[in-house]
Amino acid sequence: AERRVSHVPNSDLAAVADTLQVSLGLTGFPVLREREITPEFIANHDLLWIGLPKKENRLALAGDRVTLGPSLFKLNANSYANPEDVFFGVFEHPSRSGGIVGLFLPLSPGSAQTAARKITHYGKYSYLVFRSGRNVQKGTWPVQTSPVIHHFDS
């Protein structure tokens, strides 16, 4: 069964979906519009959102790590609102152990293609920020849970 899918909000980003899938090595996976994606589907698949989902609860996975909006995002006390800014982040799936959810958020269609091609070079990072095709921020999310972490009662 297919376990990964990309979401594309509009035709401006359809070509970006193809570039991003190739960059991430995800060729051959379905590309769907948000209206085609059910809660059951989300619960059972890894996802790559391209652009912001219209239903805000679909991005609860970001928590307080990043603030996301259609024309801006905030990450590590930095605000990004330039049309040439792009955010890419990978998060733990909120309902499936071992699953992931990715978000590719270009603030304009014009900035998306260049960043999509470059993501493959940053494989070890949890999040990336590009401006005008140049990486301006990268990092990994802190580990929140792990089977090797144990908290002792005092």
C-alpha positions as CSV (number, residue, x, y, z in Angstrom):
1,A,0.0,0.0,0.0
2,E,1.1,3.6,-0.7
3,R,2.2,5.2,2.6
4,R,3.2,8.7,1.3
5,V,1.3,11.4,-0.4
6,S,1.8,15.0,-1.3
7,H,-0.9,17.7,-1.0
8,V,-0.9,20.5,-3.6
9,P,-3.2,23.4,-2.8
10,N,-3.3,24.9,-6.3
11,S,-2.0,24.5,-9.9
12,D,0.8,27.1,-9.3
13,L,2.5,24.5,-7.1
14,A,1.8,21.4,-9.1
15,A,5.1,21.5,-10.9
16,V,6.8,22.2,-7.5
17,A,5.3,18.9,-6.2
18,D,7.1,17.0,-9.0
19,T,10.4,18.7,-8.3
20,L,10.1,18.2,-4.6
21,Q,9.3,14.5,-4.9
22,V,12.3,14.0,-7.1
23,S,14.5,16.0,-4.7
24,L,13.3,13.9,-1.8
25,G,13.4,10.6,-3.7
26,L,9.6,10.1,-3.4
27,T,8.8,9.6,-7.1
28,G,5.7,7.5,-7.9
29,F,3.6,8.6,-4.9
30,P,0.2,10.2,-5.5
31,V,-0.3,14.0,-5.4
32,L,-3.7,14.9,-4.0
33,R,-5.7,18.1,-3.4
34,E,-6.7,18.7,0.2
35,R,-10.3,18.1,-0.5
36,E,-9.4,14.5,-1.5
37,I,-7.7,13.8,1.8
38,T,-9.8,12.3,4.7
39,P,-8.9,12.1,8.4
40,E,-8.6,8.3,8.0
41,F,-6.2,8.8,5.1
42,I,-4.1,11.2,7.2
43,A,-4.0,8.8,10.1
44,N,-2.6,6.0,7.9
45,H,-0.1,7.7,5.6
46,D,3.1,9.8,5.7
47,L,2.3,13.2,4.2
48,L,4.0,16.0,2.5
49,W,2.0,19.2,2.6
50,I,2.9,21.7,-0.1
51,G,1.5,25.0,1.0
52,L,-0.7,25.5,4.0
53,P,-3.7,23.2,4.5
54,K,-6.9,25.2,4.7
55,K,-8.0,23.2,7.8
56,E,-5.8,24.5,10.6
57,N,-6.0,21.4,12.7
58,R,-4.0,19.6,10.1
59,L,-0.9,21.5,11.2
60,A,-1.2,20.9,14.9
61,L,1.9,18.8,14.5
62,A,4.1,22.0,14.4
63,G,3.2,22.8,18.0
64,D,5.0,25.8,19.2
65,R,8.2,25.1,17.2
66,V,7.1,27.2,14.3
67,T,4.3,29.7,13.6
68,L,2.8,29.3,10.1
69,G,0.7,31.6,8.0
70,P,-0.1,32.1,4.3
71,S,2.2,35.1,4.0
72,L,4.7,34.6,6.9
73,F,6.3,32.1,9.2
74,K,8.2,32.4,12.5
75,L,11.0,30.1,13.5
76,N,13.6,30.4,16.3
77,A,12.6,34.0,17.1
78,N,13.0,35.0,13.5
79,S,10.1,36.2,11.3
80,Y,10.0,35.5,7.6
81,A,7.6,37.5,5.4
82,N,9.6,38.1,2.2
83,P,7.9,36.6,-0.9
84,E,11.3,34.8,-1.5
85,D,11.2,32.9,1.8
86,V,10.5,29.2,1.9
87,F,10.1,26.9,5.0
88,F,10.6,23.2,4.9
89,G,10.1,21.1,8.0
90,V,9.6,17.4,8.9
91,F,7.6,16.5,12.0
92,E,6.6,13.3,13.8
93,H,3.3,12.0,12.6
94,P,0.7,13.0,15.2
95,S,-1.2,9.7,15.1
96,R,1.1,7.0,13.7
97,S,4.2,5.8,15.5
98,G,7.2,6.1,13.2
99,G,5.3,8.1,10.7
100,I,6.3,11.6,9.4
101,V,4.6,14.7,8.1
102,G,6.5,17.2,6.0
103,L,5.6,20.8,5.2
104,F,6.9,22.8,2.3
105,L,5.7,26.4,2.6
106,P,6.9,28.8,-0.1
107,L,5.6,32.4,0.5
108,S,5.3,32.8,-3.3
109,P,5.2,30.3,-6.2
110,G,8.3,31.9,-7.7
111,S,10.5,31.0,-4.7
112,A,9.4,27.4,-4.6
113,Q,11.2,25.7,-7.5
114,T,14.7,26.7,-6.5
115,A,14.2,25.7,-2.9
116,A,12.6,22.4,-3.8
117,R,15.6,21.4,-5.9
118,K,18.1,22.2,-3.1
119,I,16.4,20.3,-0.2
120,T,18.0,17.1,-1.2
121,H,21.4,18.5,0.0
122,Y,20.2,19.0,3.6
123,G,19.0,15.5,4.5
124,K,20.0,15.4,8.1
125,Y,18.0,18.5,9.2
126,S,14.5,18.7,10.6
127,Y,13.9,22.2,9.2
128,L,15.2,24.6,6.5
129,V,14.6,28.2,5.6
130,F,15.5,29.5,2.2
131,R,15.5,33.1,0.9
132,S,15.9,33.7,-2.8
133,G,17.2,30.1,-3.1
134,R,19.9,30.5,-0.5
135,N,19.7,28.5,2.8
136,V,19.5,31.0,5.7
137,Q,18.5,28.7,8.6
138,K,18.7,25.0,9.3
139,G,18.5,22.8,12.3
140,T,17.0,19.7,14.0
141,W,14.1,19.6,16.4
142,P,15.0,18.6,20.0
143,V,14.1,15.1,20.8
144,Q,10.8,15.1,22.7
145,T,10.3,11.4,23.2
146,S,12.4,8.4,22.8
147,P,12.4,4.8,24.0
148,V,15.9,5.3,25.4
149,I,14.9,8.2,27.6
150,H,13.6,7.5,31.1
151,H,12.5,10.1,33.6
152,F,13.2,9.0,37.2
153,D,10.8,10.1,40.0
154,S,12.6,12.0,42.7
